Amino acid sequence: MERKKILLRLDPVVHDALSRWASDELRSTNSQIEFLLRRALSEAGRLPDGVGRMRPRGRPRKANEGDGAEEDGGEEDDPAADPEERRGASG
């Protein structure tokens, strides 16, 4: 399904704060906005039943990244893994 595109006008100070928050959460600003909107909809009881899941946080994995990591005891899905280590390992 194609994702909807919208133009969103924000106060620059709000945008900066949102961007910093997104960075702290390893998300893009766009993903952070969607995350917050989904949470608000859910808390208000207005999130539709058929809504798809969001992508996981962080940079998408390369096609060959993580091959065999399960066998080697890799921690690729460990949310407590150090983000700096993950960035350094990918190049």
PLY file of the C-alpha trace (Angstrom):
ply
format ascii 1.0
element vertex 91
property float x
property float y
property float z
element edge 90
property int vertex1
property int vertex2
end_header
0.00 0.00 0.00
1.34 3.43 -0.92
1.93 5.77 2.00
0.15 9.12 2.10
2.20 12.29 1.70
1.26 15.50 3.49
2.73 18.93 3.95
3.14 19.77 7.62
4.01 23.24 8.84
5.68 23.39 12.25
7.14 26.08 14.45
10.93 25.81 13.96
11.50 25.36 17.71
8.97 22.50 17.80
10.63 20.93 14.75
14.07 21.14 16.35
12.83 19.53 19.57
11.05 16.80 17.59
14.18 16.14 15.52
16.34 15.79 18.64
13.79 13.44 20.21
13.66 11.37 17.01
17.44 11.14 16.95
17.49 9.96 20.57
14.98 7.23 19.63
16.92 6.22 16.47
14.04 7.32 14.25
13.69 9.81 11.43
11.68 12.92 12.21
8.94 11.61 9.93
8.83 8.26 11.75
8.76 10.03 15.12
5.74 12.08 14.01
3.96 8.91 12.86
4.86 7.12 16.10
3.44 9.97 18.20
0.28 10.19 16.09
-0.31 6.45 16.37
0.20 6.58 20.13
-2.23 9.50 20.46
-4.81 7.69 18.31
-4.41 4.53 20.38
-4.75 6.36 23.70
-7.89 8.10 22.40
-9.36 4.78 21.26
-9.30 5.94 17.64
-6.58 3.75 16.11
-8.25 1.58 13.43
-8.02 -2.20 13.83
-6.50 -2.76 10.37
-3.60 -0.34 10.75
-0.24 -1.77 9.68
2.79 -1.99 11.94
5.56 0.57 11.85
9.07 -0.36 10.79
11.44 -1.04 13.68
13.66 1.79 14.91
17.06 2.44 13.40
18.61 2.16 9.98
17.23 -0.62 7.74
19.52 -3.64 7.52
21.40 -4.43 4.33
20.28 -7.58 2.51
23.36 -9.62 3.56
23.61 -8.13 7.06
22.74 -10.54 9.86
22.99 -13.71 7.76
23.78 -16.49 10.21
23.78 -14.16 13.23
21.31 -16.39 15.03
23.68 -19.34 14.71
26.60 -17.27 15.99
24.64 -16.00 18.97
24.47 -12.49 17.49
22.49 -9.78 19.26
21.04 -8.15 16.16
17.56 -7.75 17.65
18.70 -6.78 21.16
17.16 -3.39 21.94
19.79 -2.87 24.63
22.64 -3.23 22.13
24.80 -0.12 21.89
23.68 1.98 18.86
27.27 3.18 18.34
28.45 -0.41 17.98
25.74 -1.13 15.40
26.70 1.95 13.37
30.39 1.03 13.50
29.73 -2.54 12.42
27.80 -1.52 9.28
30.64 0.53 7.82
0 1
1 2
2 3
3 4
4 5
5 6
6 7
7 8
8 9
9 10
10 11
11 12
12 13
13 14
14 15
15 16
16 17
17 18
18 19
19 20
20 21
21 22
22 23
23 24
24 25
25 26
26 27
27 28
28 29
29 30
30 31
31 32
32 33
33 34
34 35
35 36
36 37
37 38
38 39
39 40
40 41
41 42
42 43
43 44
44 45
45 46
46 47
47 48
48 49
49 50
50 51
51 52
52 53
53 54
54 55
55 56
56 57
57 58
58 59
59 60
60 61
61 62
62 63
63 64
64 65
65 66
66 67
67 68
68 69
69 70
70 71
71 72
72 73
73 74
74 75
75 76
76 77
77 78
78 79
79 80
80 81
81 82
82 83
83 84
84 85
85 86
86 87
87 88
88 89
89 90
